[in-house]
Amino acid sequence: MAVIASNRDSVIVVTVQTGQTPEGAPILRQRSFSNVRASATDQDVYDIAVALFELQDLSLIGVRRDNRIDLIEG
């Protein structure tokens, strides 16, 4: 039987630099924001992440979108 996939929602995962080690290497952390609508465009997701981190003193290193999909047997 075939599997039916339906988009549920997405999660924005951002990587930020929170500081440096004594040796000068960057300290990176990830932050997640859930319940992003599956219908949101990739550009909108990116723009929101950039806007959020422009308000903070943290350097934005990367933005990732994780899509959640429900799979059912159909």
PyMOL Python script that loads the backbone (N, CA, C, O; Angstrom):
from pymol import cmd

cmd.read_pdbstr("""\
ATOM      1  N   MET A   1       0.838  -1.174   0.000  1.00  0.00           N
ATOM      2  CA  MET A   1       0.000   0.000   0.000  1.00  0.00           C
ATOM      3  C   MET A   1       0.889   1.246   0.000  1.00  0.00           C
ATOM      4  O   MET A   1       1.976   1.244   0.578  1.00  0.00           O
ATOM      5  N   ALA A   2       0.424   2.285  -0.641  1.00  0.00           N
ATOM      6  CA  ALA A   2       1.197   3.517  -0.768  1.00  0.00           C
ATOM      7  C   ALA A   2       1.152   4.330   0.524  1.00  0.00           C
ATOM      8  O   ALA A   2       0.204   4.249   1.304  1.00  0.00           O
ATOM      9  N   VAL A   3       2.189   5.101   0.718  1.00  0.00           N
ATOM     10  CA  VAL A   3       2.264   6.003   1.875  1.00  0.00           C
ATOM     11  C   VAL A   3       1.900   7.408   1.406  1.00  0.00           C
ATOM     12  O   VAL A   3       2.359   7.871   0.362  1.00  0.00           O
ATOM     13  N   ILE A   4       1.070   8.072   2.194  1.00  0.00           N
ATOM     14  CA  ILE A   4       0.660   9.435   1.880  1.00  0.00           C
ATOM     15  C   ILE A   4       1.374  10.377   2.847  1.00  0.00           C
ATOM     16  O   ILE A   4       1.330  10.192   4.063  1.00  0.00           O
ATOM     17  N   ALA A   5       2.027  11.380   2.289  1.00  0.00           N
ATOM     18  CA  ALA A   5       2.753  12.361   3.097  1.00  0.00           C
ATOM     19  C   ALA A   5       1.971  13.667   3.112  1.00  0.00           C
ATOM     20  O   ALA A   5       1.535  14.153   2.068  1.00  0.00           O
ATOM     21  N   SER A   6       1.800  14.225   4.295  1.00  0.00           N
ATOM     22  CA  SER A   6       1.145  15.532   4.397  1.00  0.00           C
ATOM     23  C   SER A   6       1.995  16.443   5.278  1.00  0.00           C
ATOM     24  O   SER A   6       2.416  16.066   6.371  1.00  0.00           O
ATOM     25  N   ASN A   7       2.232  17.643   4.776  1.00  0.00           N
ATOM     26  CA  ASN A   7       3.036  18.612   5.521  1.00  0.00           C
ATOM     27  C   ASN A   7       2.316  19.015   6.799  1.00  0.00           C
ATOM     28  O   ASN A   7       1.117  19.296   6.786  1.00  0.00           O
ATOM     29  N   ARG A   8       3.057  19.041   7.902  1.00  0.00           N
ATOM     30  CA  ARG A   8       2.477  19.434   9.181  1.00  0.00           C
ATOM     31  C   ARG A   8       2.910  20.838   9.557  1.00  0.00           C
ATOM     32  O   ARG A   8       2.079  21.745   9.608  1.00  0.00           O
ATOM     33  N   ASP A   9       4.170  21.032   9.817  1.00  0.00           N
ATOM     34  CA  ASP A   9       4.718  22.342  10.142  1.00  0.00           C
ATOM     35  C   ASP A   9       6.224  22.275   9.976  1.00  0.00           C
ATOM     36  O   ASP A   9       6.761  21.263   9.524  1.00  0.00           O
ATOM     37  N   SER A  10       6.899  23.341  10.338  1.00  0.00           N
ATOM     38  CA  SER A  10       8.349  23.398  10.222  1.00  0.00           C
ATOM     39  C   SER A  10       8.949  23.931  11.509  1.00  0.00           C
ATOM     40  O   SER A  10       8.256  24.478  12.366  1.00  0.00           O
ATOM     41  N   VAL A  11      10.252  23.757  11.619  1.00  0.00           N
ATOM     42  CA  VAL A  11      11.026  24.293  12.736  1.00  0.00           C
ATOM     43  C   VAL A  11      12.169  25.100  12.141  1.00  0.00           C
ATOM     44  O   VAL A  11      12.859  24.635  11.233  1.00  0.00           O
ATOM     45  N   ILE A  12      12.368  26.309  12.655  1.00  0.00           N
ATOM     46  CA  ILE A  12      13.539  27.097  12.263  1.00  0.00           C
ATOM     47  C   ILE A  12      14.642  26.767  13.262  1.00  0.00           C
ATOM     48  O   ILE A  12      14.449  26.874  14.473  1.00  0.00           O
ATOM     49  N   VAL A  13      15.785  26.370  12.751  1.00  0.00           N
ATOM     50  CA  VAL A  13      16.946  26.100  13.602  1.00  0.00           C
ATOM     51  C   VAL A  13      18.039  27.082  13.199  1.00  0.00           C
ATOM     52  O   VAL A  13      18.503  27.069  12.059  1.00  0.00           O
ATOM     53  N   VAL A  14      18.444  27.923  14.128  1.00  0.00           N
ATOM     54  CA  VAL A  14      19.479  28.903  13.844  1.00  0.00           C
ATOM     55  C   VAL A  14      20.742  28.561  14.629  1.00  0.00           C
ATOM     56  O   VAL A  14      20.673  28.080  15.760  1.00  0.00           O
ATOM     57  N   THR A  15      21.875  28.810  14.026  1.00  0.00           N
ATOM     58  CA  THR A  15      23.164  28.645  14.688  1.00  0.00           C
ATOM     59  C   THR A  15      23.722  30.034  14.932  1.00  0.00           C
ATOM     60  O   THR A  15      23.814  30.852  14.017  1.00  0.00           O
ATOM     61  N   VAL A  16      24.095  30.289  16.182  1.00  0.00           N
ATOM     62  CA  VAL A  16      24.630  31.597  16.560  1.00  0.00           C
ATOM     63  C   VAL A  16      25.967  31.425  17.267  1.00  0.00           C
ATOM     64  O   VAL A  16      26.237  30.384  17.866  1.00  0.00           O
ATOM     65  N   GLN A  17      26.794  32.450  17.190  1.00  0.00           N
ATOM     66  CA  GLN A  17      28.050  32.467  17.926  1.00  0.00           C
ATOM     67  C   GLN A  17      27.803  33.224  19.222  1.00  0.00           C
ATOM     68  O   GLN A  17      27.415  34.392  19.215  1.00  0.00           O
ATOM     69  N   THR A  18      28.037  32.526  20.344  1.00  0.00           N
ATOM     70  CA  THR A  18      27.786  33.132  21.653  1.00  0.00           C
ATOM     71  C   THR A  18      29.056  33.644  22.316  1.00  0.00           C
ATOM     72  O   THR A  18      28.992  34.277  23.370  1.00  0.00           O
ATOM     73  N   GLY A  19      30.190  33.380  21.720  1.00  0.00           N
ATOM     74  CA  GLY A  19      31.451  33.834  22.300  1.00  0.00           C
ATOM     75  C   GLY A  19      32.624  33.133  21.658  1.00  0.00           C
ATOM     76  O   GLY A  19      32.526  32.585  20.560  1.00  0.00           O
ATOM     77  N   GLN A  20      33.756  33.162  22.382  1.00  0.00           N
ATOM     78  CA  GLN A  20      34.978  32.514  21.913  1.00  0.00           C
ATOM     79  C   GLN A  20      35.633  31.787  23.074  1.00  0.00           C
ATOM     80  O   GLN A  20      35.527  32.197  24.230  1.00  0.00           O
ATOM     81  N   THR A  21      36.316  30.692  22.736  1.00  0.00           N
ATOM     82  CA  THR A  21      37.093  29.980  23.735  1.00  0.00           C
ATOM     83  C   THR A  21      38.354  30.793  24.026  1.00  0.00           C
ATOM     84  O   THR A  21      38.672  31.718  23.280  1.00  0.00           O
ATOM     85  N   PRO A  22      39.074  30.463  25.096  1.00  0.00           N
ATOM     86  CA  PRO A  22      40.335  31.178  25.370  1.00  0.00           C
ATOM     87  C   PRO A  22      41.344  31.079  24.217  1.00  0.00           C
ATOM     88  O   PRO A  22      42.212  31.939  24.066  1.00  0.00           O
ATOM     89  N   GLU A  23      41.218  30.015  23.404  1.00  0.00           N
ATOM     90  CA  GLU A  23      42.113  29.851  22.262  1.00  0.00           C
ATOM     91  C   GLU A  23      41.654  30.639  21.044  1.00  0.00           C
ATOM     92  O   GLU A  23      42.374  30.699  20.047  1.00  0.00           O
ATOM     93  N   GLY A  24      40.458  31.252  21.101  1.00  0.00           N
ATOM     94  CA  GLY A  24      39.959  32.046  19.994  1.00  0.00           C
ATOM     95  C   GLY A  24      38.987  31.335  19.076  1.00  0.00           C
ATOM     96  O   GLY A  24      38.521  31.925  18.101  1.00  0.00           O
ATOM     97  N   ALA A  25      38.666  30.076  19.363  1.00  0.00           N
ATOM     98  CA  ALA A  25      37.702  29.347  18.538  1.00  0.00           C
ATOM     99  C   ALA A  25      36.280  29.807  18.879  1.00  0.00           C
ATOM    100  O   ALA A  25      35.994  30.125  20.034  1.00  0.00           O
ATOM    101  N   PRO A  26      35.401  29.844  17.896  1.00  0.00           N
ATOM    102  CA  PRO A  26      34.036  30.299  18.177  1.00  0.00           C
ATOM    103  C   PRO A  26      33.254  29.281  19.006  1.00  0.00           C
ATOM    104  O   PRO A  26      33.429  28.072  18.848  1.00  0.00           O
ATOM    105  N   ILE A  27      32.397  29.778  19.881  1.00  0.00           N
ATOM    106  CA  ILE A  27      31.460  28.940  20.627  1.00  0.00           C
ATOM    107  C   ILE A  27      30.116  29.085  19.922  1.00  0.00           C
ATOM    108  O   ILE A  27      29.545  30.175  19.876  1.00  0.00           O
ATOM    109  N   LEU A  28      29.615  27.977  19.372  1.00  0.00           N
ATOM    110  CA  LEU A  28      28.376  27.995  18.607  1.00  0.00           C
ATOM    111  C   LEU A  28      27.260  27.306  19.382  1.00  0.00           C
ATOM    112  O   LEU A  28      27.493  26.312  20.069  1.00  0.00           O
ATOM    113  N   ARG A  29      26.061  27.835  19.268  1.00  0.00           N
ATOM    114  CA  ARG A  29      24.874  27.265  19.891  1.00  0.00           C
ATOM    115  C   ARG A  29      23.755  27.270  18.855  1.00  0.00           C
ATOM    116  O   ARG A  29      23.719  28.105  17.952  1.00  0.00           O
ATOM    117  N   GLN A  30      22.845  26.315  19.014  1.00  0.00           N
ATOM    118  CA  GLN A  30      21.676  26.272  18.156  1.00  0.00           C
ATOM    119  C   GLN A  30      20.441  26.630  18.955  1.00  0.00           C
ATOM    120  O   GLN A  30      20.313  26.267  20.124  1.00  0.00           O
ATOM    121  N   ARG A  31      19.547  27.337  18.320  1.00  0.00           N
ATOM    122  CA  ARG A  31      18.258  27.694  18.913  1.00  0.00           C
ATOM    123  C   ARG A  31      17.178  27.272  17.925  1.00  0.00           C
ATOM    124  O   ARG A  31      17.342  27.420  16.714  1.00  0.00           O
ATOM    125  N   SER A  32      16.074  26.747  18.448  1.00  0.00           N
ATOM    126  CA  SER A  32      14.973  26.276  17.608  1.00  0.00           C
ATOM    127  C   SER A  32      13.703  27.065  17.887  1.00  0.00           C
ATOM    128  O   SER A  32      13.415  27.436  19.025  1.00  0.00           O
ATOM    129  N   PHE A  33      12.957  27.309  16.828  1.00  0.00           N
ATOM    130  CA  PHE A  33      11.658  27.967  16.916  1.00  0.00           C
ATOM    131  C   PHE A  33      10.660  27.073  16.183  1.00  0.00           C
ATOM    132  O   PHE A  33      10.758  26.884  14.971  1.00  0.00           O
ATOM    133  N   SER A  34       9.706  26.531  16.923  1.00  0.00           N
ATOM    134  CA  SER A  34       8.785  25.563  16.332  1.00  0.00           C
ATOM    135  C   SER A  34       7.483  26.205  15.887  1.00  0.00           C
ATOM    136  O   SER A  34       7.275  27.409  16.043  1.00  0.00           O
ATOM    137  N   ASN A  35       6.617  25.377  15.331  1.00  0.00           N
ATOM    138  CA  ASN A  35       5.278  25.760  14.870  1.00  0.00           C
ATOM    139  C   ASN A  35       5.287  26.782  13.742  1.00  0.00           C
ATOM    140  O   ASN A  35       4.418  27.651  13.679  1.00  0.00           O
ATOM    141  N   VAL A  36       6.258  26.679  12.862  1.00  0.00           N
ATOM    142  CA  VAL A  36       6.289  27.513  11.667  1.00  0.00           C
ATOM    143  C   VAL A  36       5.359  26.864  10.646  1.00  0.00           C
ATOM    144  O   VAL A  36       5.449  25.660  10.405  1.00  0.00           O
ATOM    145  N   ARG A  37       4.499  27.621  10.066  1.00  0.00           N
ATOM    146  CA  ARG A  37       3.548  27.066   9.103  1.00  0.00           C
ATOM    147  C   ARG A  37       4.276  26.452   7.909  1.00  0.00           C
ATOM    148  O   ARG A  37       5.241  27.011   7.387  1.00  0.00           O
ATOM    149  N   ALA A  38       3.786  25.295   7.496  1.00  0.00           N
ATOM    150  CA  ALA A  38       4.381  24.624   6.341  1.00  0.00           C
ATOM    151  C   ALA A  38       4.233  25.465   5.083  1.00  0.00           C
ATOM    152  O   ALA A  38       5.028  25.334   4.153  1.00  0.00           O
ATOM    153  N   SER A  39       3.221  26.326   5.044  1.00  0.00           N
ATOM    154  CA  SER A  39       2.982  27.150   3.857  1.00  0.00           C
ATOM    155  C   SER A  39       3.907  28.365   3.779  1.00  0.00           C
ATOM    156  O   SER A  39       3.930  29.051   2.757  1.00  0.00           O
ATOM    157  N   ALA A  40       4.666  28.642   4.833  1.00  0.00           N
ATOM    158  CA  ALA A  40       5.595  29.783   4.812  1.00  0.00           C
ATOM    159  C   ALA A  40       6.691  29.525   3.777  1.00  0.00           C
ATOM    160  O   ALA A  40       7.199  28.410   3.660  1.00  0.00           O
ATOM    161  N   THR A  41       7.041  30.553   3.042  1.00  0.00           N
ATOM    162  CA  THR A  41       8.092  30.386   2.039  1.00  0.00           C
ATOM    163  C   THR A  41       9.462  30.338   2.716  1.00  0.00           C
ATOM    164  O   THR A  41       9.635  30.824   3.833  1.00  0.00           O
ATOM    165  N   ASP A  42      10.416  29.753   2.027  1.00  0.00           N
ATOM    166  CA  ASP A  42      11.778  29.690   2.560  1.00  0.00           C
ATOM    167  C   ASP A  42      12.335  31.093   2.790  1.00  0.00           C
ATOM    168  O   ASP A  42      13.038  31.331   3.772  1.00  0.00           O
ATOM    169  N   GLN A  43      12.023  32.015   1.890  1.00  0.00           N
ATOM    170  CA  GLN A  43      12.499  33.395   2.038  1.00  0.00           C
ATOM    171  C   GLN A  43      11.923  34.031   3.295  1.00  0.00           C
ATOM    172  O   GLN A  43      12.635  34.729   4.016  1.00  0.00           O
ATOM    173  N   ASP A  44      10.628  33.795   3.570  1.00  0.00           N
ATOM    174  CA  ASP A  44      10.005  34.337   4.781  1.00  0.00           C
ATOM    175  C   ASP A  44      10.656  33.777   6.039  1.00  0.00           C
ATOM    176  O   ASP A  44      10.911  34.511   6.993  1.00  0.00           O
ATOM    177  N   VAL A  45      10.921  32.481   6.038  1.00  0.00           N
ATOM    178  CA  VAL A  45      11.552  31.832   7.195  1.00  0.00           C
ATOM    179  C   VAL A  45      12.926  32.435   7.439  1.00  0.00           C
ATOM    180  O   VAL A  45      13.279  32.744   8.577  1.00  0.00           O
ATOM    181  N   TYR A  46      13.698  32.603   6.379  1.00  0.00           N
ATOM    182  CA  TYR A  46      15.034  33.186   6.505  1.00  0.00           C
ATOM    183  C   TYR A  46      14.959  34.624   6.999  1.00  0.00           C
ATOM    184  O   TYR A  46      15.710  35.018   7.891  1.00  0.00           O
ATOM    185  N   ASP A  47      14.055  35.405   6.419  1.00  0.00           N
ATOM    186  CA  ASP A  47      13.927  36.816   6.803  1.00  0.00           C
ATOM    187  C   ASP A  47      13.551  36.963   8.275  1.00  0.00           C
ATOM    188  O   ASP A  47      14.060  37.855   8.955  1.00  0.00           O
ATOM    189  N   ILE A  48      12.675  36.108   8.771  1.00  0.00           N
ATOM    190  CA  ILE A  48      12.277  36.153  10.187  1.00  0.00           C
ATOM    191  C   ILE A  48      13.466  35.837  11.077  1.00  0.00           C
ATOM    192  O   ILE A  48      13.682  36.512  12.084  1.00  0.00           O
ATOM    193  N   ALA A  49      14.243  34.817  10.718  1.00  0.00           N
ATOM    194  CA  ALA A  49      15.413  34.455  11.523  1.00  0.00           C
ATOM    195  C   ALA A  49      16.412  35.609  11.570  1.00  0.00           C
ATOM    196  O   ALA A  49      16.940  35.930  12.635  1.00  0.00           O
ATOM    197  N   VAL A  50      16.668  36.221  10.441  1.00  0.00           N
ATOM    198  CA  VAL A  50      17.607  37.343  10.388  1.00  0.00           C
ATOM    199  C   VAL A  50      17.076  38.511  11.230  1.00  0.00           C
ATOM    200  O   VAL A  50      17.830  39.128  11.982  1.00  0.00           O
ATOM    201  N   ALA A  51      15.791  38.810  11.102  1.00  0.00           N
ATOM    202  CA  ALA A  51      15.204  39.922  11.860  1.00  0.00           C
ATOM    203  C   ALA A  51      15.278  39.678  13.361  1.00  0.00           C
ATOM    204  O   ALA A  51      15.565  40.601  14.123  1.00  0.00           O
ATOM    205  N   LEU A  52      15.024  38.450  13.794  1.00  0.00           N
ATOM    206  CA  LEU A  52      15.094  38.135  15.226  1.00  0.00           C
ATOM    207  C   LEU A  52      16.494  38.342  15.786  1.00  0.00           C
ATOM    208  O   LEU A  52      16.661  38.869  16.886  1.00  0.00           O
ATOM    209  N   PHE A  53      17.487  37.929  15.030  1.00  0.00           N
ATOM    210  CA  PHE A  53      18.844  37.993  15.570  1.00  0.00           C
ATOM    211  C   PHE A  53      19.518  39.327  15.312  1.00  0.00           C
ATOM    212  O   PHE A  53      20.594  39.576  15.855  1.00  0.00           O
ATOM    213  N   GLU A  54      18.930  40.188  14.508  1.00  0.00           N
ATOM    214  CA  GLU A  54      19.417  41.566  14.409  1.00  0.00           C
ATOM    215  C   GLU A  54      19.112  42.322  15.695  1.00  0.00           C
ATOM    216  O   GLU A  54      19.764  43.321  16.001  1.00  0.00           O
ATOM    217  N   LEU A  55      18.120  41.847  16.448  1.00  0.00           N
ATOM    218  CA  LEU A  55      17.738  42.490  17.707  1.00  0.00           C
ATOM    219  C   LEU A  55      18.645  42.087  18.871  1.00  0.00           C
ATOM    220  O   LEU A  55      18.545  42.659  19.957  1.00  0.00           O
ATOM    221  N   GLN A  56      19.521  41.114  18.657  1.00  0.00           N
ATOM    222  CA  GLN A  56      20.392  40.614  19.711  1.00  0.00           C
ATOM    223  C   GLN A  56      21.844  40.924  19.381  1.00  0.00           C
ATOM    224  O   GLN A  56      22.177  41.336  18.270  1.00  0.00           O
ATOM    225  N   ASP A  57      22.686  40.716  20.363  1.00  0.00           N
ATOM    226  CA  ASP A  57      24.116  40.940  20.168  1.00  0.00           C
ATOM    227  C   ASP A  57      24.848  39.672  19.742  1.00  0.00           C
ATOM    228  O   ASP A  57      26.071  39.598  19.864  1.00  0.00           O
ATOM    229  N   LEU A  58      24.119  38.673  19.243  1.00  0.00           N
ATOM    230  CA  LEU A  58      24.718  37.414  18.820  1.00  0.00           C
ATOM    231  C   LEU A  58      24.905  37.417  17.308  1.00  0.00           C
ATOM    232  O   LEU A  58      24.083  37.967  16.574  1.00  0.00           O
ATOM    233  N   SER A  59      25.987  36.801  16.848  1.00  0.00           N
ATOM    234  CA  SER A  59      26.246  36.699  15.411  1.00  0.00           C
ATOM    235  C   SER A  59      25.509  35.496  14.852  1.00  0.00           C
ATOM    236  O   SER A  59      25.696  34.373  15.322  1.00  0.00           O
ATOM    237  N   LEU A  60      24.677  35.726  13.854  1.00  0.00           N
ATOM    238  CA  LEU A  60      23.948  34.649  13.191  1.00  0.00           C
ATOM    239  C   LEU A  60      24.886  33.948  12.218  1.00  0.00           C
ATOM    240  O   LEU A  60      25.428  34.570  11.305  1.00  0.00           O
ATOM    241  N   ILE A  61      25.072  32.654  12.420  1.00  0.00           N
ATOM    242  CA  ILE A  61      25.991  31.871  11.587  1.00  0.00           C
ATOM    243  C   ILE A  61      25.242  31.124  10.494  1.00  0.00           C
ATOM    244  O   ILE A  61      25.718  31.057   9.360  1.00  0.00           O
ATOM    245  N   GLY A  62      24.077  30.560  10.813  1.00  0.00           N
ATOM    246  CA  GLY A  62      23.338  29.787   9.820  1.00  0.00           C
ATOM    247  C   GLY A  62      21.874  29.645  10.182  1.00  0.00           C
ATOM    248  O   GLY A  62      21.491  29.746  11.347  1.00  0.00           O
ATOM    249  N   VAL A  63      21.055  29.408   9.154  1.00  0.00           N
ATOM    250  CA  VAL A  63      19.617  29.207   9.323  1.00  0.00           C
ATOM    251  C   VAL A  63      19.253  27.912   8.612  1.00  0.00           C
ATOM    252  O   VAL A  63      19.654  27.686   7.470  1.00  0.00           O
ATOM    253  N   ARG A  64      18.492  27.065   9.297  1.00  0.00           N
ATOM    254  CA  ARG A  64      18.040  25.796   8.723  1.00  0.00           C
ATOM    255  C   ARG A  64      16.544  25.666   8.956  1.00  0.00           C
ATOM    256  O   ARG A  64      16.026  26.097   9.986  1.00  0.00           O
ATOM    257  N   ARG A  65      15.863  25.076   8.005  1.00  0.00           N
ATOM    258  CA  ARG A  65      14.430  24.803   8.139  1.00  0.00           C
ATOM    259  C   ARG A  65      14.241  23.301   8.144  1.00  0.00           C
ATOM    260  O   ARG A  65      14.632  22.619   7.197  1.00  0.00           O
ATOM    261  N   ASP A  66      13.644  22.782   9.203  1.00  0.00           N
ATOM    262  CA  ASP A  66      13.328  21.358   9.307  1.00  0.00           C
ATOM    263  C   ASP A  66      11.825  21.199   9.124  1.00  0.00           C
ATOM    264  O   ASP A  66      11.039  21.670   9.945  1.00  0.00           O
ATOM    265  N   ASN A  67      11.431  20.533   8.041  1.00  0.00           N
ATOM    266  CA  ASN A  67      10.016  20.311   7.772  1.00  0.00           C
ATOM    267  C   ASN A  67       9.551  19.039   8.465  1.00  0.00           C
ATOM    268  O   ASN A  67      10.235  18.016   8.428  1.00  0.00           O
ATOM    269  N   ARG A  68       8.389  19.109   9.092  1.00  0.00           N
ATOM    270  CA  ARG A  68       7.781  17.942   9.725  1.00  0.00           C
ATOM    271  C   ARG A  68       6.669  17.451   8.806  1.00  0.00           C
ATOM    272  O   ARG A  68       5.816  18.226   8.371  1.00  0.00           O
ATOM    273  N   ILE A  69       6.692  16.173   8.523  1.00  0.00           N
ATOM    274  CA  ILE A  69       5.727  15.579   7.600  1.00  0.00           C
ATOM    275  C   ILE A  69       5.118  14.364   8.263  1.00  0.00           C
ATOM    276  O   ILE A  69       5.837  13.512   8.784  1.00  0.00           O
ATOM    277  N   ASP A  70       3.788  14.278   8.247  1.00  0.00           N
ATOM    278  CA  ASP A  70       3.089  13.097   8.740  1.00  0.00           C
ATOM    279  C   ASP A  70       2.990  12.082   7.617  1.00  0.00           C
ATOM    280  O   ASP A  70       2.626  12.427   6.493  1.00  0.00           O
ATOM    281  N   LEU A  71       3.313  10.832   7.918  1.00  0.00           N
ATOM    282  CA  LEU A  71       3.212   9.757   6.949  1.00  0.00           C
ATOM    283  C   LEU A  71       2.103   8.794   7.391  1.00  0.00           C
ATOM    284  O   LEU A  71       2.092   8.320   8.527  1.00  0.00           O
ATOM    285  N   ILE A  72       1.184   8.519   6.481  1.00  0.00           N
ATOM    286  CA  ILE A  72       0.114   7.566   6.797  1.00  0.00           C
ATOM    287  C   ILE A  72      -0.023   6.585   5.648  1.00  0.00           C
ATOM    288  O   ILE A  72       0.290   6.898   4.499  1.00  0.00           O
ATOM    289  N   GLU A  73      -0.491   5.408   5.975  1.00  0.00           N
ATOM    290  CA  GLU A  73      -0.709   4.387   4.939  1.00  0.00           C
ATOM    291  C   GLU A  73      -2.041   4.668   4.279  1.00  0.00           C
ATOM    292  O   GLU A  73      -3.055   4.839   4.956  1.00  0.00           O
ATOM    293  N   GLY A  74      -2.038   4.714   2.971  1.00  0.00           N
ATOM    294  CA  GLY A  74      -3.274   5.106   2.292  1.00  0.00           C
ATOM    295  C   GLY A  74      -3.736   4.165   1.256  1.00  0.00           C
ATOM    296  O   GLY A  74      -4.766   4.399   0.623  1.00  0.00           O
TER     297      GLY A  74
END
""", "prot")
cmd.dss("prot")
cmd.show_as("cartoon", "prot")
cmd.util.cbc("prot")
cmd.orient("prot")
